[in-house]
């Protein structure tokens, strides 16, 4: 049997501190004098409700967390049912870890050959989507919503050129194209 | 308008990193040219000739002379002089079956001029209307280039190249600054002679 992922709520230190907090706020305000009794009457029930709500969540998360128990020793993590939403979700550690540790790629970290191939691949993909008919009918200058899909590859290619450097040719000669911004 | 090439260069506060970035871009442009990806080559070469980059004289002095010569060769081919005569001649001499990515903006410009610069119907002396087939042929020649590109062999992209996945991820989110910001960063890299912005540069360097 091997332990899979446990939710942080089961972290013993965090749990004990939180329980302590809720016990403190739901306790009586003072030593029983009149003012304290008024405060107890006014707020006691509300704090008790908050404490019970927290306890309920703690119990439900404890019931819902899963231990992987396999005789073969494989490390497969079982999906568990989220009671609140009713949807089956996969909380496998690789998904959580990937979301947390995603870092921004720096230019210096990218290999020259790799970036050349990536840029060429991207541009080839865009180029092959441009149909000769779109060019023949000058559709890239059109503002008709019906032709948006047809002219998107041309706009994408011009946009990716602009992303690299100023599109001097387009600026100089294709003013109507530059003013067109498909939504 | 956004400039990836200029952004990567001007956002390097250290001169050696700036020089390394410029040399890397020249290498990328050279590789793209050898792969016949003229669109990206043109984009990088024109990015390196932006005002905010070309004014970095001290940085350019440190760039490897061999890389500068490579850039000059690319500039000779990609120059806009004579309506991109050198580039058109280079492409015309290429094998028609060889896959290449043309400068798309230039093609669109040619089509626009072919369409708008020539009338479709010509009026004859005897008030008869004639169709300008010369114009239509000119448009067909340009559109036919795209048809040939679709039919010719496409690039065989070796996606198992080391670092391809990282590069692909990087290319989806290219960093861009606008012209004003680029010029400001360019001034921070190399302020104008006798400029009071020297203090600002010092402040920026200490914040990094």
Interface residues (C-beta under 8 A of the other chain):
Chain A: X105 X107 X108 X109 X110 X111 X112 X113 X114 X115 X116 X117 X118 X119 X120 X121 X122 X123 X124 X127 X128 X130 X132 X135 X136 X138 X140 X141 X154 X157 X158 X161 X162 X163 X164 X165 X166 X167 X168 X169 X170 X173 X174 X177
Chain B: X1 X2 X3 X4 X5 X6 X8 X17 X20 X21 X24 X27 X28 X31 X32 X35 X37 X39 X40 X42 X43 X44 X46 X47 X50 X80 X99 X101 X103 X104 X105 X106 X107 X108 X109 X111 X112 X113 X115 X139 X142 X143 X144 X146 X147 X149 X150 X154 X155 X157 X158 X159 X161 X162 X163 X164 X166 X167 X168 X169 X170 X171 X173 X174 X175 X176 X179
